[in-house]
Amino acid sequence: MRRLLSGVTAIALVISPVAIAQPDNHHNRQQEDQRGDNQRRGSQPYANDRNAENGRHHGWTRDRGDHHRWGRGQRMGYNDWSNARRIDYRRYNLRQPPRGYEWRQLDDRYVLAALANGLIISVILSNRNVDNGRHLGWSKDRGDHYRWGRGQRMGYNDWNHARRIDHRHYNLRPPPGGYEWRRNDDRFILVGVATGLIISVILSNGR
C-alpha cells in the first residue's frame, strides 16, 4: 500500500508541470499568431480599416495638378479634388448641390463634383481676376454712368466698380448660378460673374 501511494505521488509530480505548462503554451501560440497577423498587415492591425482601397482610390482618375482646366464630364483625380477648396454654394450664388456632390474652387472656376469618384457635372467661372488680368470675354469699359441694357456685356472694370447688392433687400428674384445683382446708378443689373453678360435690368426708382 505504501509503495502504491508512493507511485501515485510520483506520477502526479510528473504530470503536474505538463498540465500547468499547457495554458502557457496556448497563450504563447496566440501571441505568435497575432504577431504574424500584424506582420501581414504591416505591423498596424487596423491601418486598412481607414481606407478600404488601401490608398488606390478606385474610380478616380489620375491627378493632373492644381492648375488643370477641368470641364464638365471629366473625372477628377483624388488628390486634385482633395486639395481644392470646399465652398458654400449660398455664398457664391450657386445652385444647391444634389446629394453626393459638393462645390469646390479651383483657380478661377467653381467645380461641382461627386464625393465618391470626382465626376464633374458643372463648372462655372468665378469672378477672380480671370485670364491673368486680360479679362477675355468681357466687353470694353464704358464708365460708371453708362446706361446698361439687357443683352449687353459689361466691361470688367465697370462690373467691378458696380456695387454688389443682396437681392432680398430689394425684393429682386434670386440670381441663377453664376450670376449676381449689381447696382449701377439708378438701376439694378443682373450680370454674369464670368463675362459680364447682362440678363436683366430694373430701374431702382430711387430706392
C-alpha positions in Angstrom: 0.0 0.0 0.0 2.8 2.4 0.9 4.5 1.6 -2.4 1.3 2.2 -4.3 0.9 5.6 -2.7 4.5 6.5 -3.5 4.0 5.5 -7.1 0.8 7.7 -7.5 2.6 10.7 -5.9 5.5 10.3 -8.3 3.2 10.2 -11.3 1.3 13.3 -10.1 4.6 15.2 -9.7 5.5 14.3 -13.3 2.1 15.2 -14.8 1.5 18.5 -12.9 4.2 20.6 -14.7 2.9 19.4 -18.0 -0.7 20.3 -17.1 0.5 23.7 -15.9 2.6 24.4 -18.9 -0.2 23.7 -21.4 -2.1 27.0 -20.8 1.2 28.9 -21.2 1.9 27.2 -24.5 -1.6 28.0 -25.7 -1.1 31.7 -24.7 2.2 31.8 -26.4 0.7 30.4 -29.6 -2.0 33.1 -29.5 0.7 35.8 -29.2 2.7 34.3 -32.1 -0.4 34.1 -34.3 -1.3 37.7 -33.5 2.3 38.8 -34.3 2.1 37.0 -37.6 -1.2 38.7 -38.4 0.3 42.1 -37.6 3.2 41.5 -39.8 1.0 40.6 -42.7 -0.9 43.8 -42.1 2.2 45.9 -42.0 2.6 46.0 -38.2 -0.6 48.1 -38.0 -3.6 45.8 -37.5 -6.3 48.4 -38.3 -4.5 50.6 -40.8 -6.5 49.2 -43.7 -9.8 49.9 -42.0 -9.3 53.6 -42.7 -9.2 53.2 -46.4 -10.9 50.2 -47.9 -8.9 50.7 -51.1 -5.6 51.0 -49.4 -4.8 54.4 -50.9 -5.5 53.3 -54.5 -8.8 55.4 -54.7 -10.5 53.2 -57.3 -13.0 55.0 -59.5 -10.9 58.3 -59.6 -8.8 59.3 -62.5 -5.1 60.2 -62.3 -4.2 63.5 -60.7 -3.5 66.4 -63.1 -2.3 69.1 -60.8 -3.8 72.2 -59.2 -4.0 74.3 -62.4 -5.7 71.8 -64.8 -8.6 73.3 -66.6 -11.4 71.0 -65.6 -14.5 70.6 -67.6 -18.0 69.1 -67.3 -18.0 65.3 -67.7 -14.4 64.9 -66.6 -13.4 62.9 -63.6 -11.0 64.4 -61.1 -8.0 62.8 -59.5 -8.5 62.1 -55.8 -5.7 64.5 -54.7 -6.8 67.2 -57.1 -10.3 67.0 -55.6 -8.9 66.8 -52.0 -6.7 69.8 -52.5 -9.4 72.0 -54.0 -11.1 74.4 -51.5 -14.6 73.4 -50.5 -17.0 76.3 -50.7 -20.5 77.2 -49.5 -22.8 77.4 -52.6 -25.0 80.0 -50.9 -22.2 82.5 -50.5 -21.4 82.4 -54.2 -25.0 82.2 -55.5 -24.5 78.7 -56.9 -27.3 76.1 -57.1 -27.7 73.7 -54.3 -25.6 70.6 -55.0 -27.5 67.3 -55.3 -26.9 64.6 -52.7 -23.4 63.1 -53.0 -22.0 66.2 -54.7 -20.3 69.4 -53.5 -18.8 72.6 -54.8 -15.1 73.1 -54.8 -13.0 76.0 -56.1 -10.0 75.5 -58.3 -8.2 78.6 -59.5 -10.8 80.7 -61.4 -13.6 78.2 -61.5 -16.2 76.5 -59.3 -16.5 72.8 -59.8 -19.5 70.7 -58.8 -18.1 67.1 -58.4 -19.1 63.8 -56.9 -17.8 62.9 -53.5 -17.3 59.3 -54.4 -15.4 59.5 -57.7 -14.8 63.1 -58.7 -17.2 63.1 -61.6 -17.8 66.8 -62.6 -21.4 67.8 -63.5 -21.0 71.6 -63.6 -18.2 74.1 -64.0 -18.7 77.9 -63.6 -16.0 80.5 -64.0 -15.5 82.6 -60.9 -15.0 86.4 -60.7 -11.4 86.2 -59.5 -9.4 88.1 -62.0 -9.9 85.6 -64.8 -7.5 85.2 -67.7 -4.5 86.5 -65.7 -5.7 90.1 -65.9 -6.7 90.1 -69.6 -10.4 89.6 -68.8 -11.1 87.8 -72.0 -14.8 87.5 -72.9 -15.6 90.9 -71.2 -16.6 93.9 -73.2 -14.7 97.2 -73.2 -15.3 99.5 -70.2 -17.7 102.4 -70.8 -17.5 104.2 -67.5 -19.5 104.3 -64.3 -22.5 106.2 -65.6 -23.2 104.2 -68.8 -26.8 103.2 -69.3 -26.6 99.5 -69.5 -29.3 97.3 -71.1 -30.3 93.7 -71.3 -28.1 91.6 -73.6 -25.1 93.9 -73.4 -21.8 92.7 -72.0 -20.2 94.9 -69.3 -16.5 95.8 -69.2 -14.7 94.1 -66.3 -13.8 97.3 -64.5 -17.4 98.6 -65.0 -18.7 95.4 -63.4 -16.1 95.5 -60.7 -17.0 99.1 -59.8 -20.7 98.5 -59.6 -21.9 97.8 -56.1 -22.9 94.2 -55.4 -26.3 94.0 -53.6 -28.4 91.5 -51.7 -31.4 90.7 -53.9 -33.6 90.0 -50.8 -33.1 93.5 -49.5 -34.5 95.0 -52.8 -37.2 92.3 -53.4 -35.4 91.1 -56.5 -35.6 87.5 -57.8 -32.7 85.2 -56.7 -29.9 85.2 -59.2 -29.3 81.9 -61.1 -26.0 80.1 -60.6 -23.0 82.2 -61.9 -24.9 85.5 -61.8 -25.3 88.3 -59.3 -27.1 91.5 -58.8 -25.1 94.8 -59.0 -26.3 98.4 -58.7 -25.1 101.0 -61.3 -26.5 104.5 -60.8 -30.3 104.2 -60.9 -30.6 100.6 -62.0 -30.2 97.0 -60.7 -28.3 94.8 -63.1 -28.3 91.0 -63.1 -25.0 90.1 -64.6 -22.8 87.0 -65.2 -19.8 86.9 -62.9 -17.6 85.3 -65.6 -18.2 87.5 -68.6 -20.4 90.5 -67.6 -23.4 89.3 -69.7 -26.5 91.2 -68.6 -29.7 89.2 -68.5 -31.9 91.7 -66.6 -32.0 95.5 -65.8 -34.5 97.0 -63.4 -34.8 100.7 -62.6 -34.3 101.4 -58.9 -36.9 104.2 -58.7 -34.6 106.0 -56.2 -34.6 103.1 -53.7 
